[in-house]
Amino acid sequence: MSKGPKVIVAGAGALGLVSALALADAGCAVTVCDPAKGPQASAVAAGMLAPVFEAALDAETAGDLDLLLAARNLWPGLAARAGITVDRSGTAAVGSEAWLADIRARLARMGMRGADVPRGMLEDLAPGISPGLEAVLVREDWRLEPRPALTALRAAAEAAGVQFRPWTVSGRGGADWLVVATGADPGLLPEAPELSGLSPIKGQILRLDGAGGGGFSLRGEGCYVVRGAQGLAIGATMEVGHSDTEIDLITLAPLAAAAARLLPGLAGAAFDAFAGVRAATADGLPMAGFSAMPGVILAVGARRNGWLLAPLVAQVVAACVTGADSGPYARRFDPGRFESGEAA
Ligand SMILES: Cc1cc2nc3c(=O)[nH]c(=O)nc-3n(C[C@H](O)[C@H](O)[C@H](O)COP(=O)(O)OP(=O)(O)OC[C@H]3O[C@@H](n4cnc5c(N)ncnc54)[C@H](O)[C@@H]3O)c2cc1C
C-alpha cells in the first residue's frame, strides 16, 4: 500500500468508489469500508450521464448546465481508466409536437439545440415507438450500466492498491482523513454534522430483462426509458421525504403507463421493480469538500445525478487531501455554503 496520507472512505457507492480511485491515483493509502447491507442508490440508478436534459427538465439544476457538462466531460477519462463502457448514442425527447416545442424552447434558452429525428429513423433507432410521436435528439447526454460500472470501479481501485473492508464506519480511527460517502444514510452525523442538511428522495424504477440493446435513451412525458446490456429500465419516481425502499405498485403505475404511451408493446409487461434513496441538499448540488470537523471530507448529496457528478466530486475530494487546485466548481460544492448563506 502507498505511504501517502491514510484515508478511509465510508461508502462504496459511485461517489465513494470514484473518490477512492482518484485518491489512490494521487498517492494516498486508501481503505474503502461498506457493509453493503441495503439497496444502494448507485446500483439501482438508471446510469444516465445527462447534463442537458437534467438542466432542461429538472428545475433544481436548471442553472447548472456548465457544471453538469464539466462533470460529463470527465467521464471519457474515467471510463478509460476504469474500463467502463459509456454509451454515447445520445438521448431523444419523444412526445407530442406541443411537448417537443416546449423542449426545443428550453434547450434554446440554455444555448443548446437538439436535432429533429425523421420518423423513419426514429422507428429504426427506437423499435416499437408509438406512431404519431416526434423526437428531438441531443448527443450530449450519455449513459452507462451502473452495476457493471460499480464492479469495474472496484476492480480498478483494487488494482491501484485500495483495500476493501465490509465494515460500518463509525469514526476516523487512526486515519489522516475520513471521506464520508454514505449516500442517504445519516449514521455518521456525529462525525460530519453537515449530514443534517440532507433530505431523502426515494426513487423507484422498473426493469425488464432481455429487452435491452443499447442505442439512444428516451425522455418522454412522465418517464424515461433506457436500454442497455442489462435490459430496459423505466424511471423514476421522485418521492421527496421518503427514505424507505418498499416497492409500491400504486406509485409505479403512472410510470408504467407513461412508458407504454412511448412504446405500446410495453403495456402489461411483467416488470421487476427496485427502489433506492437519493440524498439531496437544499440547492440540489452535492456537498464535496471539508467538513467543519477536522480530518473529515464530505462526498454526499448528489441527488438524482450521482453518477454524472461522481468524477467532479472525486476531483474535489482528492484536492482536499493533496492540496491540489480543486478546480472552478469546488465552491459550488462547498459543504459550508449553507452556513455562510452563499447557497440560494
Ligand atoms: C431510481 C434512481 C435512478 C437514478 N438514476 C440516475 C441516473 O440516471 N443518473 C445519475 O447520475 N444518477 C441517478 N440516480 C442518483 C444516483 O444513484 C445517486 O446520486 C448516487 O448513486 C449516489 O451515490 P452515493 O455513492 O452518494 O450513495 P450510495 O450509492 O447510496 O452509496 C452509499 C453507500 O454507503 C454505505 N454506507 C452507509 N453508511 C455507511 C457507514 N457508516 N460506513 C460504511 N458504509 C456506509 C451504504 O451501504 C452504501 O453502499 C438515481 C437514483 C435512483 C434512486
The ligand as an SDF file (V2000), in Angstrom:
LIG
                    3D

 53 58  0  0  0  0  0  0  0  0999 V2000
  -34.2010    5.2100   -9.1580 C   0  0  0  0  0  0  0  0  0  0  0  0
  -32.9600    6.0440   -9.2710 C   0  0  0  0  0  0  0  0  0  0  0  0
  -32.4940    6.4000  -10.5280 C   0  0  0  0  0  0  0  0  0  0  0  0
  -31.3300    7.1720  -10.6500 C   0  0  0  0  0  0  0  0  0  0  0  0
  -30.8570    7.4640  -11.8930 N   0  0  0  0  0  0  0  0  0  0  0  0
  -29.6990    8.1700  -12.0120 C   0  0  0  0  0  0  0  0  0  0  0  0
  -29.1600    8.4330  -13.2910 C   0  0  0  0  0  0  0  0  0  0  0  0
  -29.7040    8.0100  -14.3230 O   0  0  0  0  0  0  0  0  0  0  0  0
  -28.0000    9.1600  -13.3770 N   0  0  0  0  0  0  0  0  0  0  0  0
  -27.3600    9.6270  -12.2540 C   0  0  0  0  0  0  0  0  0  0  0  0
  -26.3260   10.2930  -12.3920 O   0  0  0  0  0  0  0  0  0  0  0  0
  -27.8630    9.3820  -11.0260 N   0  0  0  0  0  0  0  0  0  0  0  0
  -29.0090    8.6740  -10.8790 C   0  0  0  0  0  0  0  0  0  0  0  0
  -29.5330    8.4320   -9.6490 N   0  0  0  0  0  0  0  0  0  0  0  0
  -28.8810    9.0480   -8.4800 C   0  0  0  0  0  0  0  0  0  0  0  0
  -27.6690    8.2700   -8.0740 C   0  0  0  0  0  0  0  0  0  0  0  0
  -27.9900    6.9060   -7.9960 O   0  0  0  0  0  0  0  0  0  0  0  0
  -27.1570    8.7630   -6.7260 C   0  0  0  0  0  0  0  0  0  0  0  0
  -26.9900   10.1740   -6.7400 O   0  0  0  0  0  0  0  0  0  0  0  0
  -25.8090    8.1280   -6.4420 C   0  0  0  0  0  0  0  0  0  0  0  0
  -25.8740    6.7420   -6.6830 O   0  0  0  0  0  0  0  0  0  0  0  0
  -25.4100    8.3730   -5.0130 C   0  0  0  0  0  0  0  0  0  0  0  0
  -24.1990    7.6700   -4.8090 O   0  0  0  0  0  0  0  0  0  0  0  0
  -23.5480    7.6640   -3.3870 P   0  0  0  0  0  0  0  0  0  0  0  0
  -22.2400    6.9840   -3.5300 O   0  0  0  0  0  0  0  0  0  0  0  0
  -23.5890    9.0480   -2.8160 O   0  0  0  0  0  0  0  0  0  0  0  0
  -24.5640    6.8280   -2.4610 O   0  0  0  0  0  0  0  0  0  0  0  0
  -24.9990    5.2870   -2.4720 P   0  0  0  0  0  0  0  0  0  0  0  0
  -24.9400    4.7080   -3.8160 O   0  0  0  0  0  0  0  0  0  0  0  0
  -26.2890    5.2230   -1.7240 O   0  0  0  0  0  0  0  0  0  0  0  0
  -23.8630    4.5770   -1.6140 O   0  0  0  0  0  0  0  0  0  0  0  0
  -23.6890    4.8610   -0.2530 C   0  0  0  0  0  0  0  0  0  0  0  0
  -23.0220    3.6440    0.3760 C   0  0  0  0  0  0  0  0  0  0  0  0
  -22.6080    3.9920    1.6940 O   0  0  0  0  0  0  0  0  0  0  0  0
  -22.7240    2.8340    2.5160 C   0  0  0  0  0  0  0  0  0  0  0  0
  -22.7380    3.2740    3.9120 N   0  0  0  0  0  0  0  0  0  0  0  0
  -23.7050    3.9680    4.5610 C   0  0  0  0  0  0  0  0  0  0  0  0
  -23.3190    4.1990    5.8410 N   0  0  0  0  0  0  0  0  0  0  0  0
  -22.0750    3.6850    5.9670 C   0  0  0  0  0  0  0  0  0  0  0  0
  -21.1270    3.6410    7.0370 C   0  0  0  0  0  0  0  0  0  0  0  0
  -21.3710    4.2230    8.2280 N   0  0  0  0  0  0  0  0  0  0  0  0
  -19.9480    3.0290    6.8300 N   0  0  0  0  0  0  0  0  0  0  0  0
  -19.6570    2.4620    5.6430 C   0  0  0  0  0  0  0  0  0  0  0  0
  -20.5060    2.4860    4.5810 N   0  0  0  0  0  0  0  0  0  0  0  0
  -21.6910    3.0870    4.7550 C   0  0  0  0  0  0  0  0  0  0  0  0
  -24.0080    2.1860    2.0390 C   0  0  0  0  0  0  0  0  0  0  0  0
  -24.0010    0.7890    2.3660 O   0  0  0  0  0  0  0  0  0  0  0  0
  -23.9520    2.4210    0.5280 C   0  0  0  0  0  0  0  0  0  0  0  0
  -23.3870    1.3280   -0.1620 O   0  0  0  0  0  0  0  0  0  0  0  0
  -30.6560    7.6360   -9.4910 C   0  0  0  0  0  0  0  0  0  0  0  0
  -31.1180    7.2570   -8.2270 C   0  0  0  0  0  0  0  0  0  0  0  0
  -32.2530    6.4600   -8.1090 C   0  0  0  0  0  0  0  0  0  0  0  0
  -32.7060    6.0380   -6.7390 C   0  0  0  0  0  0  0  0  0  0  0  0
  1  2  1  0
  2  3  1  0
  2 52  2  0
  3  4  2  0
  4  5  1  0
  4 50  1  0
  5  6  2  0
  6  7  1  0
  6 13  1  0
  7  8  2  0
  7  9  1  0
  9 10  1  0
 10 11  2  0
 10 12  1  0
 12 13  2  0
 13 14  1  0
 14 15  1  0
 14 50  1  0
 15 16  1  0
 16 17  1  0
 16 18  1  0
 18 19  1  0
 18 20  1  0
 20 21  1  0
 20 22  1  0
 22 23  1  0
 23 24  1  0
 24 25  2  0
 24 26  1  0
 24 27  1  0
 27 28  1  0
 28 29  2  0
 28 30  1  0
 28 31  1  0
 31 32  1  0
 32 33  1  0
 33 34  1  0
 33 48  1  0
 34 35  1  0
 35 36  1  0
 35 46  1  0
 36 37  1  0
 36 45  1  0
 37 38  2  0
 38 39  1  0
 39 40  1  0
 39 45  2  0
 40 41  1  0
 40 42  2  0
 42 43  1  0
 43 44  2  0
 44 45  1  0
 46 47  1  0
 46 48  1  0
 48 49  1  0
 50 51  2  0
 51 52  1  0
 52 53  1  0
M  END
$$$$
